[in-house]
Amino acid sequence: MKSRKRKAIFAGSFDPITNGHLDIICRASKLFDELQIGVLYNPNKKGLFNFDERVELIKSCTKHLKNIKIVSIFGFSSLFI
């Protein structure tokens, strides 16, 4: 019997990504085969960093973790598809 890949998603605005976020990401990456980091995009919200900057910050902070995938989430309806 083939074992299934264990996947998880950690979604947030990450504006900005914090040490608390990174702690959760690092611990979760050890528990799952793939950890998707869902970056929320809300054009109606003025944040500290724009969407692309937030994605780049997350990539930079997690480059040492090989089982991380960064995904875009456009509005809350994407979470329920």
C-alpha positions as CSV (number, residue, x, y, z in Angstrom):
1,M,0.0,0.0,0.0
2,K,1.4,3.4,-1.0
3,S,1.5,6.0,1.7
4,R,-0.1,9.4,1.0
5,K,1.8,12.6,1.1
6,R,1.0,14.7,4.2
7,K,0.2,18.2,3.1
8,A,-0.7,21.3,5.1
9,I,-1.5,24.9,4.4
10,F,-0.7,27.9,6.5
11,A,-2.6,31.0,5.2
12,G,-2.2,34.6,6.2
13,S,-1.5,38.1,5.0
14,F,2.0,37.9,6.3
15,D,2.3,41.7,6.3
16,P,5.0,41.5,7.4
17,I,6.1,37.9,8.1
18,T,7.2,37.7,11.7
19,N,9.4,35.5,13.8
20,G,6.2,33.8,15.1
21,H,5.1,33.0,11.6
22,L,8.6,31.6,10.8
23,D,8.5,29.5,14.0
24,I,5.2,27.9,12.9
25,I,6.5,27.4,9.4
26,C,9.7,25.7,10.5
27,R,7.9,23.4,13.0
28,A,5.2,22.5,10.5
29,S,7.7,21.8,7.7
30,K,9.1,19.0,9.9
31,L,5.6,17.5,10.4
32,F,4.4,17.5,6.8
33,D,5.8,16.3,3.5
34,E,4.7,19.6,1.8
35,L,3.7,22.9,3.5
36,Q,1.9,25.4,1.4
37,I,2.1,29.0,2.6
38,G,-1.0,30.7,1.3
39,V,-0.4,34.5,1.0
40,L,-3.7,36.4,1.0
41,Y,-4.2,39.1,-1.5
42,N,-6.8,41.8,-0.7
43,P,-6.7,44.8,-3.1
44,N,-9.0,46.7,-0.7
45,K,-6.5,46.5,2.2
46,K,-3.6,48.9,2.4
47,G,-0.7,47.1,4.0
48,L,2.9,47.8,4.9
49,F,4.2,45.7,2.0
50,N,2.6,45.0,-1.4
51,F,1.7,41.5,-2.4
52,D,4.9,40.8,-4.4
53,E,7.1,42.1,-1.6
54,R,5.5,39.9,0.9
55,V,5.9,36.8,-1.3
56,E,9.6,37.7,-1.8
57,L,10.2,38.2,1.9
58,I,8.6,34.7,2.6
59,K,10.8,33.1,-0.1
60,S,13.9,34.7,1.3
61,C,13.1,33.7,4.9
62,T,12.2,30.1,4.0
63,K,14.8,29.2,1.3
64,H,16.5,26.7,3.6
65,L,13.3,24.7,3.8
66,K,12.9,22.4,0.8
67,N,9.3,21.3,1.3
68,I,7.7,24.8,1.2
69,K,5.5,25.9,-1.6
70,I,4.1,29.5,-1.7
71,V,0.6,29.9,-3.1
72,S,-1.5,33.0,-3.8
73,I,-4.9,33.2,-2.3
74,F,-7.2,35.9,-3.8
75,G,-9.9,36.6,-1.3
76,F,-11.5,34.2,1.1
77,S,-13.5,32.3,-1.5
78,S,-10.3,30.7,-2.7
79,L,-10.0,28.9,0.6
80,F,-13.2,26.9,0.0
81,I,-12.7,25.7,-3.6
